[in-house]
Amino acid sequence: MISLTGEQVNKTKSRAFTLIELCIVVLILSIIVAVASPRFRNTYETIKFRSTVYNIAKLMNYARDRAIIERSPIRLKFFKEDNAFCLETVKKEDEETEKKYSRRARKKKEEYETIKGSIGQKMFFPDGVEFDLDEPDGQDYVTFYPDGQSDDCVLYIKGEGKSDIVYTITTKKMAGLVKIYNEKKKL
């Protein structure tokens, strides 16, 4: 159709968004992101915290299994000042003397070295995660022996800002088994 001025008139309406409509959509999305992001962050921190607990328990089970297979003591050593831990094994020259000692002589101070490879490197707890090792002898490590036994210990792992969430990892001396509790337990 042609208007009186000679211009062509289009009877179809424009289907584009106006600037005001786009601004309203952006505003609504911004509000949703602002409300949801703290919840996502908290969820991420909780997942990271729980995976740390389960990874340490798996590492303790690995140390027990490796001690049995290699017939040599393996220990998980904790470093309070670095908030870290690593796996160590008896130095090779001390390994022969270890076999000569009975269970009563386990308190002998062998020299340990970190295990070669990535499994023996020092691993750090994530920021905001604290640990407390309650070992009867006051040591900063848990030793797993070739006969499947281990030192008795209770390891408390607490996340910063999660004052109500404390995990407890325990080992039993005779069985050497590792258990996880979703609460703080005194054993």
C-alpha positions as CSV (number, residue, x, y, z in Angstrom):
1,M,0.0,0.0,0.0
2,I,1.2,3.5,-0.8
3,S,0.5,6.5,1.4
4,L,-0.6,10.0,0.3
5,T,3.0,11.1,0.5
6,G,4.2,8.3,-1.8
7,E,5.9,6.1,0.8
8,Q,5.2,2.5,1.1
9,V,3.4,1.6,4.3
10,N,4.1,-1.8,5.9
11,K,1.1,-3.2,7.8
12,T,3.0,-5.8,9.7
13,K,4.1,-5.0,13.2
14,S,7.8,-5.0,14.1
15,R,8.7,-8.1,16.0
16,A,11.9,-6.9,17.6
17,F,12.5,-6.3,21.4
18,T,12.6,-2.8,22.6
19,L,15.4,-1.4,24.7
20,I,13.2,-1.3,27.8
21,E,12.2,-4.9,27.5
22,L,15.8,-6.0,27.2
23,C,16.8,-3.9,30.2
24,I,14.0,-5.5,32.3
25,V,15.2,-9.0,31.3
26,V,18.8,-8.2,32.2
27,L,17.7,-6.8,35.5
28,I,15.7,-9.9,36.4
29,L,18.6,-12.2,35.4
30,S,21.0,-10.1,37.5
31,I,18.7,-10.4,40.6
32,I,18.5,-14.2,40.1
33,V,22.3,-14.5,39.8
34,A,22.8,-12.3,42.9
35,V,20.5,-14.4,45.0
36,A,21.7,-17.8,43.8
37,S,25.5,-17.3,43.7
38,P,26.1,-17.5,47.5
39,R,24.1,-20.8,47.6
40,F,26.2,-22.2,44.7
41,R,29.4,-21.1,46.4
42,N,28.3,-22.8,49.7
43,T,27.5,-26.0,47.8
44,Y,30.8,-26.0,46.0
45,E,32.7,-25.5,49.3
46,T,30.7,-28.4,50.9
47,I,31.5,-30.7,48.0
48,K,35.2,-29.8,48.2
49,F,35.2,-30.4,51.9
50,R,33.5,-33.8,51.7
51,S,35.8,-34.9,48.9
52,T,38.8,-34.0,51.0
53,V,37.5,-36.2,53.8
54,Y,36.8,-39.2,51.5
55,N,40.2,-38.8,49.7
56,I,42.1,-39.0,53.0
57,A,40.1,-42.1,54.0
58,K,40.9,-43.7,50.6
59,L,44.6,-42.7,51.0
60,M,44.6,-44.4,54.5
61,N,43.1,-47.6,53.0
62,Y,45.7,-47.4,50.2
63,A,48.5,-47.1,52.8
64,R,47.2,-50.1,54.6
65,D,46.9,-52.2,51.4
66,R,50.4,-51.1,50.2
67,A,51.9,-52.0,53.6
68,I,50.5,-55.5,53.3
69,I,51.6,-56.0,49.7
70,E,55.1,-54.6,50.1
71,R,55.5,-56.1,53.6
72,S,56.9,-52.8,54.9
73,P,55.4,-50.2,57.2
74,I,53.7,-47.2,55.5
75,R,52.7,-44.1,57.4
76,L,50.5,-41.1,56.7
77,K,52.3,-38.1,58.1
78,F,50.5,-34.8,58.9
79,F,52.1,-31.4,58.9
80,K,50.2,-29.0,61.1
81,E,52.2,-25.9,60.1
82,D,51.6,-26.5,56.4
83,N,48.1,-27.9,56.7
84,A,49.3,-30.9,54.6
85,F,50.0,-34.6,54.6
86,C,52.0,-37.2,52.7
87,L,52.8,-40.9,52.6
88,E,56.1,-42.2,53.9
89,T,57.8,-45.6,53.9
90,V,60.7,-47.1,55.8
91,K,64.1,-46.3,54.3
92,K,65.5,-49.4,52.5
93,E,68.4,-49.9,54.9
94,D,66.0,-49.9,57.9
95,E,63.5,-52.3,56.2
96,E,65.6,-55.4,57.0
97,T,65.9,-54.4,60.7
98,E,62.1,-53.8,60.8
99,K,61.4,-57.5,59.9
100,K,63.5,-58.6,62.9
101,Y,61.4,-56.7,65.4
102,S,58.3,-58.1,67.1
103,R,55.1,-56.1,67.6
104,R,56.3,-54.9,71.0
105,A,59.4,-53.3,69.4
106,R,57.3,-51.2,67.0
107,K,58.1,-48.1,69.0
108,K,61.6,-48.2,67.6
109,K,62.3,-45.0,65.7
110,E,62.9,-46.0,62.1
111,E,63.8,-43.5,59.5
112,Y,61.1,-42.8,56.9
113,E,61.3,-41.2,53.5
114,T,58.5,-40.0,51.3
115,I,57.2,-42.5,48.7
116,K,58.5,-41.9,45.2
117,G,56.0,-40.6,42.6
118,S,52.9,-38.5,42.8
119,I,51.3,-40.6,45.6
120,G,54.1,-39.6,47.9
121,Q,54.2,-35.9,47.3
122,K,53.0,-33.5,50.0
123,M,49.3,-32.8,49.6
124,F,47.6,-29.8,51.0
125,F,44.2,-29.4,52.6
126,P,42.0,-26.9,50.8
127,D,41.8,-23.4,52.2
128,G,39.5,-23.3,55.2
129,V,39.8,-27.0,56.1
130,E,41.4,-27.8,59.4
131,F,42.4,-31.1,60.9
132,D,43.2,-32.4,64.4
133,L,45.0,-35.7,64.8
134,D,44.1,-37.4,68.1
135,E,46.8,-40.1,68.3
136,P,47.3,-41.8,71.7
137,D,51.1,-41.4,71.6
138,G,50.8,-37.8,70.5
139,Q,52.5,-38.4,67.2
140,D,51.8,-36.6,64.0
141,Y,51.4,-39.7,61.8
142,V,49.5,-43.0,61.5
143,T,51.5,-46.1,60.7
144,F,50.1,-49.0,58.8
145,Y,51.9,-52.3,59.3
146,P,52.5,-55.3,57.0
147,D,50.3,-57.6,59.1
148,G,47.2,-55.3,58.4
149,Q,47.3,-53.5,61.7
150,S,47.7,-49.8,62.3
151,D,48.1,-47.3,65.0
152,D,45.0,-46.2,66.8
153,C,44.0,-42.7,65.8
154,V,41.1,-40.3,65.5
155,L,41.3,-37.6,62.8
156,Y,38.9,-34.7,63.0
157,I,38.4,-32.7,59.9
158,K,36.5,-29.4,60.1
159,G,35.6,-26.9,57.4
160,E,35.9,-23.2,58.1
161,G,32.4,-21.6,58.3
162,K,30.9,-25.1,58.7
163,S,31.1,-25.2,62.5
164,D,28.3,-27.8,62.6
165,I,30.0,-30.1,60.1
166,V,32.9,-32.1,61.5
167,Y,34.0,-35.5,60.0
168,T,35.8,-38.1,62.1
169,I,38.1,-40.7,60.5
170,T,39.2,-43.5,62.8
171,T,41.5,-46.5,62.6
172,K,41.3,-49.6,64.7
173,K,44.6,-51.1,65.9
174,M,43.9,-54.7,65.4
175,A,42.0,-54.6,62.1
176,G,43.6,-51.5,60.6
177,L,40.3,-50.5,59.2
178,V,39.4,-46.9,58.4
179,K,36.0,-45.6,59.2
180,I,34.3,-42.2,58.5
181,Y,31.7,-40.6,60.8
182,N,29.7,-37.6,59.9
183,E,30.1,-36.1,63.4
184,K,32.7,-35.5,66.0
185,K,33.2,-38.7,67.9
186,K,35.6,-39.5,70.8
187,L,36.7,-43.1,70.5
